């Protein structure tokens, strides 16, 4: 059980596996007014940057669960680096079936709602671990502008135009699921650039060292077409944000 190798090659230098910069991640933590001792569950926690930095800055405690062995080890190393290994733990496992043993104050899935087969399923999954009155964090793409056709949607890594909603409709969708949106932090074009463009250097450096690897052709194809596709489609049409929710 692990992520396909291309994911760890593509984001090998990333501490945050979504288009939030460290500054935006820190701003989100401050905006939530997290009390010391807040218990947190982070599903699809990646390299653990959110949980580790919030443990350092806000004295939260908690657990991250991720399917990637590489990212889980990076998360544990980051916790040790920041001196918070006694407050946080990282588990290699399938986040789609993970429910906390005891209710938590903050349940998060930031950028991986496929673990619940979409927003509604992920909200339901997180709710199983959340105490009454607790906070939920969902990271999710949305359309910044109207998508003209299905080819454009697919160039943005969507299966179809219906996979994502415009921002107002996404917020209304949370309401329809029974939750108030109480805070949000959105990626901007610069934070998207930092997330995406860093992948290209990771891919090129890996390819230079591993030209005969069985993954080399896939990496070369992505490096050849990815930057222009991102500039033409994803940068123009795709937004992304983290939304804090509370049950009504």
N, C-alpha and C positions, 0 to 999 in steps of 0.2 A: 504494500500500500504506500504509494508515493506520488508526487507530482511528476508528469513527464519532464525529462531532462531539459527541454527547451525553455521551460519556465525559469529554472534556476540559472541557466546560462544567460538568458535575457536580462534577468534582474540580479545578477551576481553582486553588483556594487550597491544595490539598494538596501537601505534600512527600512524604508516605507514603501510598501508594494501597492501604492495607489497614488493618484496625482495630488496628494497633500504634501506641501513642503514642511520641514521641521517647524517653521514659524506658524503655519496654519494649524498643525497638530497641537502645538503649545497653546495657541489661541483658543482652540476648541476645549482643551482641558481647563483653561482659566474660565471660559464662558459657562462651563457646567457647575462651577463653584463646588468642586468635589471636597467633601469633608474628609479629614484624616481617618483612615480605617475603612473607607468605602470598599466594599467587597465587589470584585469585578470578574466577569467571565467574558473572554474575548475569543469568539469562534472564528476560525481561519485567521489566526493571529500572525501569520507570516514570521518575520524576523523579530517580532516582539517589541517594536519601538514604542508603540502607544502604551502598552502596559508597563514597560520598563521606565519610560520617562515620566509617566504619571505617578508611578511608585516613588520615584526620586523627588518629583516636584510637588506632589499632592499627598504623598504617603498613603496611596491606595494599596490594597492587597488583591491578589487574585490569581487566576489561572488562564493560560492561553492554550488553545488546541489547534493544531495544524497538521495537515496530511503530509507536508514536506519534511523529510528527515533533515535536509540541508538547512532549511529555514528554522526548524526547531532547535538545532544545535547553535545556530547563530543567535537565536533568542536567548538561550541559556548563557552563551558567552556575553551577550550584551547586559544581561542581568548582573552577572559577576563584575563586569567592567564598571557599571554604575553603582555597585554596592547595594543592590536590592534583591539579591538572590534569596534572602531570608523572607521576602515579602511576596514574591511571585514565583510561579512554577509554570513550566511549559511541557505539554503532553503531546507526543506524536500520536495522532489518531484521526479518525474520520469525524470531523466537526458536525456533519449532518445528522449524526445520531447522539450527540453529546448533550446531556442535561446535568446541571450541577447537582451535587449531592445535597446541598443546602441552598435555599434561595439567596440570590445575590442582590446587591443594590443597583448594579449597572451591568446590563447584558448587551454585548456588542457583536455585530458582524459588519465589518467595514470593508465593503468592496467584494463580497463573495456570496451574494444572495442565491447563487446556484446551489448552495448547500441545502436550501429549503425549496428548490425548484421555483425560485422567484421571491418577490417581496412578501407576498401573503404567507407563504410557507415558512419563510425565514422569521417573520414576525411571530408566527405561531410557535416555532421552535424556541426562540429566545424567551417568549412568555413563560415557557415551562420552567425556566431557571430564575425568573425574576420575582422578587418579593412584591407584594401589593404596594403601589406608590413609587416603585423603582423607576429608573431611567433605562431606556433602550436606545441604542445607537445603530442606525442602518446607514451604510455607505452604498450609494446607488447611482448609476448613470441616468442622465435625462437628455432630451433633445433641446439644444440651445435655440434652434430655429427649425422651421418645417423642413422635413426631409423630402426631397422631390420624388424619389423613386426607391425601389427595393435595392437596386445596385448600390446606391449611396449608403443605405442602411447597412448592407453587408460589408461595405468598405470600412464601416465604423465598428466592425466585429459584432454586429447584431445579426440575429437570424432573419429578422424582418423589421419593418418600421414599427410594428406593434410590440416589439420587445421592450422598448423604452417609451416613456411619456414626456411631454413638455413639463417644465418645472411646476407650474401651477397645478397641473393635473396630477403630478406625482404627490404633491402635498395634499391634494384632495383625496387621493387614494389612501394615504395614511389615515385620514379622517374617516373614510369609509370602512376601514378596518377597526375603528374604535379608538384611535389614538390622536391626541393633540400633538402637533409639532411645536416644541417649546424652544428649540434652538437649531441653528444650522450653520455650517461652514462650507463654502463652495470653493472648488478649484477655480482658478483663473487660467488664462492662456499661458502665463509664465510658469505656473506650477505644473500644468500639463506638459509644457516643453521640457521642463526639468525631468519629469518622470519618463517621458518617451525618448527624448534625445539621449539620455544616459544609457538607454538600452542599446542604442546603435554602437556606442563605443564598447560596451560589454561584448556585443556580438562580434565586432571586428577583432578585438583583442583575443577572444577565444578562438576565432577562426584562424588567426595567424599562428597560434600555437598548436592547433589541432586540425590541420588541413586534410588529414586522412581519416578522421573520425567518421563513423556512420551517420552522425548528425550534421556533418559539414554541409551537405547539399541543401538541407532545410535552412540552416543558418545563412548560407550565401543567398538563397532566394529571398529570405526575409530582409536581409540587409540591402539587397538590390532594389526591392520595391517598397519597403516599409516607410522610409522617410518621406517620399513623395506622396504616398497614399495618406499618411498622417497629415501632411500639410494641406492636401487638397480636400480631404473629407473630415477626418476625425477632429482636427483642430477647429474647423468651422462649425461642425454640427453637434458635437458631443460634449455635454457638460457632465459634471460629476460633483456630488456633495455628500456630506455626512449630516444626517438628520437625527436630532434627539427627540424621542417620543415618550409620552406618558399616557397610560390608559385612562380613558374617560370614566 
